[in-house]
Amino acid sequence: MTPPFLLGVVLLFWGWQTGFLVIGAVMAVALESARYVRARWEFSDEDFNRLWAFCSLLFLATAVYAFTANRGPAEVRSFFQSPAFFMRRDAGAASARTAAALIRWLPMVFFPFVAAQIFSSREKIPLTAISLILRRRWKQARKLGRPLPPGRSLNVSYPYFVMSLFSASIHPGADNTFFWGLSVLLAWALWSLHPRRFGPGLVVWAGALAAVIALGYSGQLGIGQLQRYLDNFNAQWLWRFARRGFDPTKNRTALGQIGRVKASGKIVIRLEPKAGSPAPSLLREASYRTYKDKGQVWYAGSSKDDFENMPSETNGTTWVLLSAKTNTATVNIACFLEGRSEKTGYPAGLLPLPAGSGRLENLAAYILQKNRTGAVLAEGPGLVVFDAGHGPGATIDAAVNTDTDPSLTNADIRVPAGEDPALDQVISELHLTKPDTERALGKTLGTINGYFQGNFSYSTWQGPPSLTDTNETPVSRFLLRTHSGHCEYFATATVLLLRRIGVPARYAVGYAVHEASGGKYVVRQRDAHAWCLVWNEFRQTWKDFDTTPASWVAEESKRASPLQFLSDGWSWLGFEFSKFRWCQGRLRQYLLWALAPVLALLLYQIIFRKRGQRRRPGREGPVTVVVWPGLDSEFYQLESELVKRGVTREPGEPLSGWLPRAAADPVLAEAQAALLALLRLHYRYRFDPQGLNQSDREALRREAQTCLTKLRFGRR
């Protein structure tokens, strides 16, 4: 047992550190009142089993809530509200916050179990209530008629004390109050082990305790300094290990890279067209305007500061990209935000959107921003699942008036000087000129597309550059010599060709959608794609223009692993888990609703069942239930029957002295020898550590039943 009032003080300390002071005070008063309230409850082993199951289910329900909400229990009414309720900026995304919240709640979750022991007539709780292994052994032994394992019990006061201290350690404060409170409480708990007499032993005990406290304080200071040292580093260096960047200001291509461009078959996006809508062929993340042939990098010509915040509708999950847009199709998109915001620390990423997206619904984002080139940047949970309404016509990157902002058009027709010779040669070969009508624009695009489709091939392999032509660039080598490359070559060359004849064009990146999976679609990392955006001045909109040969899909699929179905299955499990984690489904609600009636039923059985009766200890003192092996012996039924016939046992009289008197009954006169043999079997079953084997156990059961039959027949 813990020293008096120790549990109450540690609960007050826990409440003070975690912000649950009122709850901690109520629990402290409830536990310490047992020293003054004499009423006790007679809980059986089955009651403690149910109570432990109740606390375990309560812990599970709390974990589900904490894992999906990342918040404290300040708003209990929010347990069964819609998932969108939790999609707020203050929800955060760190798993550490979830674990911290769950640890802080542990004293509340297991308080009923400790209170049951405190107010029980028993000083300890059977281990079978906590250990499923021991409980299973008991059930198997009873079923097979073997001796029951010895009953063991445990006082949970000290484990609860340690749990409360551990929970109190998860606190927002940065001072040393927790450390000194921890030291005082541990010294109080260990005081019962100190030497009783004043002398060298007590001095050594006190000195050891003081040394441990001093070392703990020094270690705490060292850890704090290390944490502050690590916080001074820029955490962005970790981002390079992410799947892909989300920088909308630039895109570093693999142009000029020798060797093979490798891509993974990992599923990164899942789509589902709605209401018969067709699946979009391309999902764009960003577009870029300025090409630097020195580093083969595309720049958007803007900075991250050019992003403007977009307000959501009143429901907090609807975002209008174009207010006057007519959306003729809808697609459900699920994707991960695998970057991290520098300002807020939330997961962030560019949303892959169909061309002409005008409205996003059910998007539980904390912040949504867009820039002038059509990139939409979202901050929110690690996984977002939303509906994108799209259709032909206006696009968000065409909403800017190019007449009043010449930088948009100037950057869209600029070509690096080093690419002019190769571009002019191709233009001369194809007889390309700047189109002056929409029909002429369509004809020009058809000529360029036919040129690439008929004369070029898709390849992820690139050999070394020419050693003789030092002025050769990756694009010129692709156009004039190799005629082979991946999508970045086709997209870059197409953009520069169009610009060279005076047609504004941009370099777009995103994903191609082609792989159906049931009624849905999956997009893999190797489906990452680049293409061209062409400005249609006659309709004032940007149009997708992809000149990469369609064979690129089959070429990429050839590199798929034969065990891809295993990785797809694992990806699906991870996706479903992420939906649960980031509250993008209703599984949390279903679990909570399913657990609620089970908890209510267990609580009802514990409190209102007949065997859980309250009693007041009288002269006899509290009743302690001790579990011994052999209590299920059939000899006790025979003893009860003999007592009914008037042959009672004197207090303290052993069975070996009482049975000869009882066997004097004329009905049992001929069975005295059998009764004595039966008593020996009973003694072995009751007290012998080896117990009875199967045959002797059957003999005890059979002979006792025979004697019972004779007694009952004789009584009639």
N, C-alpha and C positions, 0 to 999 in steps of 0.2 A: 504494500500500500504506500502511496505517496504521503509525505508529511501533511498535516492539517493545513488547509487553505492554499496549498501549492497549486492545485488545478484551477482554483478560482482566480488566483493572481496571474497565472500564465494565460488564461483566457482574456483577462483584462489587458494584459500586455499585447496579446495577439490582436485584439480589437483596436488598440491604440495605434499599432504599427500599420495595420492594413486598412484603417478607415472604417472598421465595423465595431466601433467602441460600444454602441448601444446593444448590438447583438451579443458581443462578448460579455457585457455586464449581465445581461439576462441569463445567458448560459452559465456564467460563474455563480450567480445567485441560486440557480436551479440545482447545480451540483453540490454546492456547499450547504444548502438547506437540508440535505440528507443527514447532517450531524445533529439537527434539532427536530426533524420530523421522524417519528418512530414508525410510521406506516411503511410497509414493505409489500412487494409483489412476489408471488410464488411463480417464477418463470421456469418452465420445464426446458429440457434440452431442445425439444422441437420448437419452443417459442424463441429461443436464442438463434436457432437455425433460420427461422423465418425473419427475425430481426436483422440478421446479417445479410440475408438475401435482399431485404428491403433497402439497407444502406448501400449494398452493391449496385442495385438498380438505380438508386438515387444518384450514386456516383456516375453511373453510365449516362443518365439523363443530364447531369450537370456537365459532363464532358462533351456531350453532343451540343448542348447549348453554347458552352464556351468555345468549342472548336468552330462553330459556324457563326457566332456573333462577335467573338473577340472583345467582349465587353463584360462589365461586372453585373451583378444581379440587382442593380438599382431599379431596373424597370422589369419587374417580374411579369407584368401584363404582356410584355413583348414576346413571351415564349412561343405563343401559337399564332403570331402574326405572320404576314407574308414575308418571303425572303427579301423583298425590296426594302423592308423596314430597316434592315441592317446595312444596306449599301450606302453608308455615309462616309464622309471623309475621315471622321474620327474612328472608324472601325479599324483602320490599319490593315496590315497584311502579314505581319510577322507572326510566325508560329510561337515565338518566345512569349508574346503577349497572351496567347491562349494558354500555354503551360503555366504562366505566372498566375493567371486568374484562377485556374483549376486548383493550383496548390494553395492559394489563399482561402479557398472555400472548404478545404478538407476538414477543419474542426467542426464546421456546421454540418457537413455531410454525415460524419460518423458520430455526432453528438448523441443521437438516439441510442446507439449501441452502448456507449459509455454510461449514459443515464440509466439504462436498463440494469447494468451491473450495480451501479451505486444504490438504486432503490430496490434491488432484488434481495431476497432472503439468503442468497448465496453470495459468498465473498468473491467467488471467481466464476469465470465463464468457461464452459467445456471447450476444449480445443476442437472438438468435432464440429462446433458451430462455425469455426473459421476455416478449418482444413477440410477440403473436399476429399483428400486422400484418406484421412482417418475416418471420415464418415462412410466412405465406400468400403473400407475394411470392416467396419462394424456391421454394415448391412450384409456383406458377403459372409462373415462369420455367423451371423444370426440365421441367415438363409440355409447355410450348410450344416448348422447344428454344432459348430465348433466353439471352443471357448472364446469369449469376447475379449478383445485386447483391453489392457488396463486403462481405465478412464483417467485422463489428464485434464487439468484445468489451468487457467491463466487469468491473472489480474491485469486488465488492460489500462490501468491508470498511468503507468509509466510510458507505455507506447503512445498513449494519447497525449501525454505531456511532451514527448519528443516531437510528435506530429504537429502540435500547436507551435512549438518553437520553430520548426522548419517552415511552417506556413507564415509565421511572423517575419521570417527572413526576406520574404518577397514583399518589399515595401518601397514606396517611391522616394522616401527621404534619403538624403545623402549625408546626414550627420552620424555621430557615433552613439546615439541613444540605443539603437538595437544591440550593439556590441556589449555595452555596459549592462543593459537589461538581461541579455543572455548570460553574462558572467554571474550576475547576482542570482538568477534563477537556477543555474546549474550548481552553484555553490550551495544554495538552499537544498536542492535535491540530493546532493552528495553529503550533506551534513550528517545524515544518519549513519554514514560509514566511517566517520572520524573516530579516532581513539577516545575512549570514555574518560581517561584520566589525563590530567595535564602533565606533559613530560616531553621527552625527545620525539616520541611518536606523533604527538599532536603538532609539534613544530615542523617535523618533516612533512606531514600531511598539508599543513597550511602553506609551507614553502613550495611544495609541488604544485598546489593549486594556483598560487601566485605566479609561478613560472609559466604555467600553461596559459594563464590569462595574458601575461606579458608577451609571450610568443604569438598568441592569437592576434593581439593588437598590432604587433609589428607586421605580421603577415597581411592583415587587413590593409595597413597603410601601403605595403608593397604592391598588393593587387590593385589598389586604387591608382597608384602612380603608373602602373603598367597600362591600365585601361585608358588613362588620360594620354599616355604616350601613343597608344595605338589610334586613339581618336584623332590625333593630329595628322594622320595619313589620309590622303585622298582615296576614298573607297572605290573610285572609278576604275582603278587598275584591275579590279575583280571582274569588271563587266566584259572584258574581252573573252572570257570563257563562256559567255552566253551563246545561244544558237545563232543569233544574228543581231546586228545593231539596229537602232531605231533612229539614227541621226538623219533628220530630213534635210540637212544642209548640204550633205555630200554623200557620194557613193563611190567607193573605190572598186574599180572593176578588175577583172583578171586578164585584161587585154595585154598581150605581150608576154604572158606567163608561159614558160616552157614546161612541157609535161602535160599531165591529165588533170582536168578540173574534176574534183570528186564531190559528190553530194550524197546525203544520207536518205534512206527510205523512211525515216521517222515521220509519222503523221503529225502535222502542226496545225491544220485547220480542218474543221468538219462543217459541211454545208447541208442544208435541207431546203429545197425550193418549196414554197407555200402555195396552196390553192391552184395547183396546175401551172405555176410559173416555170419558165425554163431556167435551167441553171446558167449563171453567167460564165462565159468562157475565160474571163480574166478578172482578177482581183487586184486592184492597184493600191499600193501603199504610199508611194511618193513619185514625184517627177522632178527632173533636173534640167537646167537650161545652159549652163556653161561647161564646156569640155576643155580640160587642160591636157594636151597630148604629151606633155613631159612626164606626168605621173599617171596618165590614163585614169583620171578622176573626174567625175561629173559633180558639179556644184549647182545648188538650187538658186544661187544668187541672192540668198536671204539668210538670216540668222535665226536662231531659236527664239530670239526676242520678237520676231515678226509674227509669231503665233498670237492669235487673239482668242480670248475665252468665249465660249458659246454658252448661252443660258439654256437651261433645260426647261421643259414644261412643268406645270405645277405638280405632276406626279413624280418628278425627279428622275424618270427613266426614259423619257421621250425627248429627242434632240432633233430640231429642225435644221437641216443644212441649207435647203432652198425653200423659202416660204411659198412661192408660187409654182412649185414643181408638181407635175402630175405623175404619180408613181403607178406604173402599170404592172409591176411585178414585185414580189417580195421573196427574200431568201433569208433563212435563219443561218447565222454564222456563229461558230464557236472557235475562239482562238485564245492563245495565251499572250499576256503582256510580260515579256521576258526581260525587259529592261528595267531601269530604276530611275526615278526622277531625281535630279540633283538637288532640287529645292525642297521637296516634301519627303523624299525617300519611299514613296509609294511605287508599286509596280507600274510601269508605263510602256507604251509601245504604239506604233502606227497601226491603225485599223486597216485591214485588207477589205476594200469596198468595191462593189461593181461599178461600172461606168454609169454616170448619171444618177448616183445616189442622192436622194433628196430628203430622206427622213429615216431616223434610227429610233427604233422602239425597243422597250424592255432592256435597254442598255444601262446597267447599274454601274455607271462610272462616277468617280468623284469629281473629276475635271475633264472637260472636253475642249480641245482647241483646234483651230484650223489655220492654215497659212494661204498665201495667194496662189500657190502652185497646186492646191488641191489635196495636200496631206492633212489627215485628221489624226491628231495625237490624243490618246486617252490615258488617263491615270485612274486606276481603280483596283479591284481585286486581281489576283494573278490570272484568273480565267474570266473571260466575258462571253456571254451568250446573248445575242441580240438579233432583232429582225431589221434588215436593211431594205427599205423601199426604194426602187430605182425604176428608171425608164428612159426612153430616148429624149433628146432635147438638151436643155441647159445642164451645165455642170458647175460645181462650186468653183473651179478654177477659171471658169469663163465669166463669173459674176463680176470680176473686176473690170472696169472700163479701161481698155487698152488705149483709147484715144487720149485720155487724160494722164496716163502713166506710160510714157514712151519706153521706160526701161524694160517693160515687159516684152515688147516687140523687138527692141534692139538686141536684147540678150537671146531671143529666140531665133535670130537669123545669123548670129555670129559664128564664124568658122575659124579654127586655128590656121594660121598661114602655112604651117607645115603640111597640112592635109590638102591644100589646093591642087597640086599637080595631079594626084591620083583621082580626085573628085572630078576635075575638068576632063580627064581622059574618059571616064565613065559617062559623063554628061554628053560629051561629044559623040560617043559611040551610040548612045540611046537617043540622041537628038532631043534632049530635054530642054524645055523653056519654062518660064514662069507662067502658070495658067491664069487666064483672065476671066474665066467663067467657072461655075461649079462643075459643069460637064467636063471642061478641060482639066480641072483638078482631079476628077475621078479617072480620067484617061491617063494622066501622069502617074497617079498612084498604081494603076494597073500595069503600066509599063515597068515601073520599078519593081513591083512585086514579081512580075513574070521574069525579070532579069535575074533576081535572086533565086527564084524557084527552079529555073532552068539551067543555071550555070554554077550554082553553089551547093555545097553539101554541109550537113551538120556534123560536127565533130567536137569532142571534148579534149582532143589531143592537139597540141601545138608543138612543132619542131623549133629548132634554133633559128634566129633571124639570119639574113644574108650577110656574109662577111665583106662583100664587095660594095654594096650600096649602103653607105653610112647614113644617108638621109631617109632611109626607109622607116616608116612608122608602123605600128601594129595594124592600123586601119588600111594604110596603103598596101602593105604586104597581103592583107586579106583580100582587098579588091583586085589587085593586079597579078598576084602570084599564087597564093595558096588556094583561094576560092573555097576555103573550108574553115569553119569556126563554130563557136557556140553562140548562144542568143545575144550575148553582149556585143559581139562583132556585128551581127546583123542589125541590131537596134542602133548602135552608134553610127555605122555606115549609112543607114537609112536616114537618120536625123541629119547628118552632115550633108548628104546629097540633096535633100529637100531644102535645107538652108542655103546651099550654094546656088540654087535656082530661084531663091527669094521666097520660099514658102516657110513660114514659122513652124518650127517643130521642137519637140522636147523628148527627153529620154525618160521612160517610165520603168519602174520596177514593181514587182509584186509576184503573183502566182498564177499559173494556168490551172484551170479546173477541167478535168477530163475523166477521172477515175470514179466510176459509180460504185456504190456499196449499198445494195438494196435500193431503197428509195432515196438514199442520201448520197453524198459525195465526200471523198476524203482527199486532202491535199497534203503532199509530202514535201520534205525539204528539197528533194531533187526536182520538184515542180516549180521551184523559184525561177522566175522568168523576167526578161527585159524586152521591151518593145518600144515602138515610136508613137508619139502623140502628134497628130497633124492639126494645124489650125485651119478650120473652115471659115474663112472670113465672110462667106456668103450667108452662113447660118449662125455665125458668132459662137462657135463651140469647138471644143477639142474632141477629136475622134481617135480611137485606137487604130493603129496600123501596124500589124505584125508581119514582118517579111521572113521570119525564121521558118525554114522548111518544116512541114508538119511531121516529118520523120523524126524530129527531135524527141517526141514523146516515146516512140518505140525504141529509139536509141538509148534513152535514159532507163527505160524499163528493162533493157537487157542486163543492166548492172544490178538488178534486184537480187537479193540473197534468196536461196531456196528455202531458208527458214524465216522468210519475212512474215509468214502467218503467225509465228510465235511472237515476234516483236509487235505485230498488229494487235494480238490478243493482250499483250502486256500494256500496249498503248491505250487500249480501250479501258482496261482496269484503272490505269492512271487517270484517264479522262473522267471516268465515273467518280473516282475518289476526289478529283479536283472539283467536280461539280458539287459534291457534298462539302468539301472543305471551304470553297468560296461561296457557298450558299447560292448556287446557280440552279437548284432544283428544289423539289418539295420533299426530299427524303428526310430532312431534318424534322419537318412537321409530322410526317408519318411515324417516325421513331418516337417523338415526344408523345403523340396521341396514343401510340401502342403501349408505351411504358406507364402512362397515367393510370389506367384501370388496374394494372398489375400492382403498382404501388399502393393504390387504395385498398385492394383486396388483402394484401399482406398486412397492411396497417390495421384493417378491421379484424383480421384473425388474431393478431397479436394483442389488441386492446380488449376486444369484446368476447373472445372465446371463453368458455366456462372455466377451463383449467387455469387461466391467468387471473386468479382471484386475489384481491388485496387482503392482507392479514396484519394483525398487530402482534408483535412478539410478546408473549406472556411469560408465565413462570417457566414454561418449558424452553424458552429461548427460541431463536430462529431455527427453522428446520433446514438442515443441510442434506441435500440429496447426493448420496454417494453411489456411484455405479460400480458394482462388483460383478465378476464373471460368475456364471451359473445361476443368475436370477431367474432364468426361464426354465429351471428344472421342474419337471412334472411332480416331483416329490412334494412341492409346496401345495399342490392341489389335493394330494392325499392327506397332508397335515390339516388343511382347512376342513376337509370332510370329517376327519376324526374329531376335530374340535367341535364341529356341529353335533356330534354324538355325545358330547359332554365330557370328553377327555381333554382337559385343558393343560397347557404347559405352565409350570410355575416360572416366575421371573428368574432368568439366568439358568434355567434348567436346560442342559444340552439335549439334543435329539436322541443321543444314544441312551440317555436315562429315561426319557419320556416315552420312547417307542415301545419298550416292553410292557409298560402299563397300558398303553393304548391297544396293543395287540392282544390283551387279555379278553377282548370282545369275542364272544362265541363265534361270531361270523368269521373272524380272522384267526381263530385258534390254530387252524391247520396251516396258516400262511405266515407264521412267525419267522420261520427260517428265510422265506422269500422276502419278507419285509426287511430283515436285517441285511440281506444281500443287496436289497434295493437301497438301503441307507448307505452302505459302503460305496455303491455307485454314485449316489448323490454327493457324498463327501468328496470323492475323487473329482467329480464334475465341478464342485464348488470351490475346493481349496487346492487341488493338485495343480501345479503350474503346467504340467503336461496335458491336463484335461483328459477327455475320453476320446478313444478312437471311434470310428463310425459305427462299428458293431456294438460296442458297449453303450454308445449313446442311444442306439435303437433299442437295446435291451432295457435301459432305464425308462424310456418312453413306453415300451410295451408292457413291462411289469407293473408300472405305476397305473396304467390304464386298466389292467386286469384287476388290481386291488380296488380301484375306484368303482369298477362295475360290481364287484362283490359287496362292497359297503352300501352302495345305493340300492342294490337289489335286496339286501338284508334289511335295510331301513324300511322298505315298503312292506 
